[in-house]
Amino acid sequence: MMAEQLEATAIPELEKTAQLRMAVLDVLGTRLAKYETSIEEDEGLLLRTDLPLRKRTAIEVRLGEKRIVRKAIDRVEAWDVPPPSKRVKT
């Protein structure tokens, strides 16, 4: 199986650049925006006691996904990246 052949040391470390940071934040922001409800709205829905079990479970899963994406956004925003370099034409 391929997973058995892949070693953690074989995965190269990416250079964290301003351009990569913007691209990752764009992808994560787009993913978060696709949800029809916010984290706060889902938390409010879960306070209700009249939710059917399947709906409650679906909201819990959706909320977990949003929290993961939000945490990823926070981590990428915290990257210490050098400012973009300006190319000088010669």
C-alpha positions, 0 to 999 in steps of 0.5 A: 500500500502506498501509505506504508511506503510514504515516510514523514521525512519525504514530505518537503516543508513549504516555504511560508511566503506572503503569496502562499499565505494569501492563497491558503487564506483565500481557499479556507475563507471560501470554504467557510463562506459556503456554510449557510450558518455561522459558528455562533448560529450553530451553537445557538441551534444546539441549545435547543432541546427539541431537535431530532437526533439526526439534525442535532448530529448533523449540526454537531458535525458541521460545527466541528468542520467550521471550527477546524477551518476557523482554527486553520485560518487562525494558524495561517494568519499567525504565520511569520512571513517576510514581506513580498520582495519587489523585483527590480527590472534590469 
